C-alpha cells in the first residue's frame, strides 16, 4: 500500500512515542497505585515494550520496512494497554482513554483501514475488560498482594446494561476517531505527495532553466535591488574574463557600473555598445521582476558583436567602393560623349574641306 510505505519514514517517531506513552503509564501507575499492587506487572509490560522496540529494529534490518511490522506493534500495544488498564482499575476507569491515543496513532500510521481495525480491536479489549469486571475474574483482592492473589472470584456490582452501554459508546467513539484520523492522515499524505511532486517539477524546471542559461552564448549578469550580484552564467564569466570568485571583482567592471547606473537612473538607455579590449559588446539591460510583478533587481545581457561590427565596416567599405565605381562610370560616360564629338570633328577635318552648302 503506497500510503503505508510513505509512513515507514516515521517509524522512529512511532517507537519514541510508544516508549514515552508506556513509560509514563508505568511510572504513574507505580507511583499512584503502589509497587506492591502493580509493580511486577507494570515492569513486565515495560520490558515487553522495550523488547518489541529492539525486535522491530532487528526486523527492519532483516526485512527492511514492512507494513505488517507496524500492524504487529499496534496489535501488541492494544493488548498491553488492556493489561495496564485492568491493573489500574475497572474497564470504565480514567485510564481507558489510552485506547483513544492508540486508535489515533493507528489512524495516522495505518490510514483509514488501520484506524478502523484498531478501533475494533480496542473495543474488543474494552469488552473483555468489562466481562472480567462483571464476572469477577482476574480481580484484585481488597488488600492487594502478590501476583498469585490476582486471580480471585469477587462479585461485581457493575450491571450488564451499564457495561454494554459503556462498551458501545466507546466502540462508536473509537471508530469515529480511527476513521477520521485515518482519513485526515491519508489526505495529508496525498497532499504531501502532490506538493512534493510540484516541488520536484519546480526543481526540474529550475535546473532546466539554469542549463539553458548556462548554454547561452550571451553573458547574463543579475543583481538585486541593493546592487549585490546574484548570478552570472559561464558566457558572462568568459566575456568579462572573471573566475570563480567573480562576486568580489564584478563591481570593478564597467558592465556592473552601467547596470547599477541603469538601475538607479531612469534616463539611461537600455541598449549600449561598449568596447572591451579588442572586442565590442552590446549590453542590453532590463528590470528583473518577481512573481508579484515588482522589481527584484536588474539584469544585463552581453552579446559579443565584434564580428558583426567588422562585417558592418566591410559592408560600409564595399558600399563606398561601389559608390566610387558608380561615380567613376558616370564621369567616364560624361567625358566620353564630348570626346566622341571632338573625335568626329577631327576626322572630318582630316579628310579635307567642308562643303558648307551641305551643312545648311
MOQUI-V571349 format. One record per backbone hydrogen bond with DSSP energy under -1.0 kcal/mol. CO is the residue of the C=O (numbers start at 0). NH is the residue of the N-H. E is the energy in kcal/mol with one decimal. If there is no record, write none. Layout:
((CO:NH:E) (CO:NH:E))
This chain:
((0:4:-2.1) (1:5:-2.3) (2:6:-1.3) (4:7:-1.1) (6:9:-2.0) (7:10:-1.6) (9:13:-1.8) (10:14:-2.3) (11:15:-2.3) (12:16:-2.6) (13:17:-2.5) (14:18:-2.4) (15:19:-2.3) (16:20:-2.8) (17:21:-2.4) (18:22:-1.8) (19:23:-2.7) (20:24:-2.4) (21:25:-2.7) (22:26:-2.6) (23:27:-2.9) (24:28:-2.2) (25:29:-2.5) (26:30:-2.2) (27:31:-2.6) (28:32:-2.6) (29:33:-1.2) (33:37:-2.1) (34:38:-1.8) (37:41:-2.9) (38:42:-2.4) (39:43:-1.8) (40:44:-2.3) (41:45:-2.4) (42:46:-2.4) (43:47:-2.1) (44:48:-2.4) (45:49:-2.3) (46:50:-2.7) (47:51:-2.4) (48:52:-1.7) (49:53:-1.9) (50:54:-2.6) (51:55:-2.3) (52:56:-2.0) (53:57:-2.1) (54:58:-2.7) (55:59:-2.1) (56:60:-1.4) (57:61:-1.8) (58:62:-3.2) (66:70:-1.6) (67:71:-2.2) (68:72:-1.9) (69:73:-2.5) (70:74:-2.3) (71:75:-2.5) (72:76:-2.5) (73:77:-1.8) (74:78:-1.6) (75:79:-2.6) (76:80:-2.7) (77:81:-1.9) (78:82:-1.8) (79:83:-2.3) (80:84:-2.8) (81:85:-2.3) (82:86:-2.1) (83:87:-1.4) (89:92:-1.6) (92:95:-1.4) (93:96:-1.2) (94:97:-1.9) (95:98:-1.9) (96:99:-1.1) (96:100:-1.1) (97:101:-2.3) (98:102:-2.7) (99:103:-2.5) (100:104:-2.4) (101:105:-2.1) (102:106:-2.3) (103:107:-1.7) (104:108:-2.3) (105:109:-2.8) (106:110:-1.1) (109:113:-1.4) (110:114:-2.8) (111:115:-2.5) (112:116:-2.5) (113:117:-2.5) (114:118:-1.6) (115:119:-2.0) (116:120:-2.4) (117:121:-2.8) (118:122:-2.2) (119:123:-2.3) (120:124:-2.1) (121:125:-2.3) (122:126:-2.3) (123:127:-2.4) (124:128:-2.5) (125:129:-2.5) (126:130:-2.5) (127:131:-2.5) (128:132:-2.3) (129:133:-2.6) (130:134:-2.9) (131:135:-1.6) (140:143:-1.4) (146:149:-1.5) (149:151:-1.3) (158:162:-2.1) (159:163:-2.7) (160:164:-2.5) (161:165:-2.6) (162:166:-2.6) (163:167:-2.4) (164:168:-2.5) (165:169:-2.6) (166:170:-2.7) (167:171:-2.4) (168:172:-2.6) (169:173:-2.9) (170:174:-2.3) (171:175:-2.3) (172:176:-2.5) (173:177:-2.8) (174:178:-2.7) (175:179:-2.7) (176:180:-2.4) (177:181:-2.4) (178:182:-2.6) (179:183:-2.7) (180:184:-2.6) (181:185:-2.7) (182:186:-2.8) (183:187:-2.8) (184:188:-2.5) (185:189:-2.5) (186:190:-2.7) (187:191:-2.8) (188:192:-2.7) (189:193:-2.5) (190:194:-2.9) (191:195:-2.8) (192:196:-2.2) (193:197:-2.4) (194:198:-3.0) (195:199:-2.4) (196:200:-2.4) (197:201:-2.6) (198:202:-2.6) (199:203:-2.5) (200:204:-2.9) (201:205:-2.9) (202:206:-2.6) (203:207:-2.8) (204:208:-2.8) (205:209:-2.4) (206:210:-2.3) (207:211:-2.6) (208:212:-2.6) (209:213:-2.6) (210:214:-1.4) (218:301:-3.7) (219:232:-1.3) (220:299:-2.5) (221:229:-3.3) (221:230:-1.2) (222:297:-2.1) (223:226:-1.6) (227:223:-2.2) (230:221:-2.5) (232:236:-1.9) (233:237:-2.4) (234:238:-3.0) (235:239:-2.3) (236:241:-2.6) (244:247:-1.3) (245:249:-2.2) (248:251:-1.5) (249:252:-1.7) (252:256:-1.7) (253:257:-2.6) (254:258:-2.5) (255:259:-2.7) (256:260:-2.2) (257:261:-2.7) (258:262:-2.0) (259:263:-1.7) (260:264:-3.4) (269:284:-3.2) (271:282:-3.5) (273:280:-3.2) (275:278:-1.5) (278:275:-2.9) (279:304:-2.2) (280:273:-2.6) (281:302:-2.1) (282:271:-2.2) (283:300:-2.8) (285:298:-2.5) (287:295:-3.9) (289:292:-1.8) (293:289:-2.6) (296:287:-2.2) (297:222:-2.8) (298:285:-2.1) (299:220:-2.4) (300:283:-2.4) (301:218:-2.4) (302:281:-2.8) (304:308:-2.9) (305:309:-2.4) (306:310:-2.6) (307:311:-2.3) (308:312:-2.4) (309:313:-2.5) (310:314:-2.7) (311:315:-2.8) (312:316:-2.5) (313:317:-2.5) (314:318:-2.6) (315:319:-2.4) (316:320:-2.7) (317:321:-2.8) (318:322:-2.4) (319:323:-2.5) (320:324:-2.7) (321:325:-2.5) (322:326:-2.6) (323:327:-2.8) (324:328:-2.4) (325:329:-2.3) (326:330:-2.8) (327:331:-2.8) (328:332:-2.2) (329:333:-2.6) (330:334:-2.4) (331:335:-2.4) (332:336:-1.6) (334:338:-1.5) (335:339:-2.2) (336:340:-1.7) (337:341:-2.6) (338:342:-2.6) (339:343:-2.2) (340:344:-2.4) (341:345:-2.4) (342:346:-1.9) (343:347:-2.1) (344:348:-2.4) (345:349:-1.7) (346:350:-1.3) (347:351:-1.0) (353:355:-1.1) (356:359:-1.1))
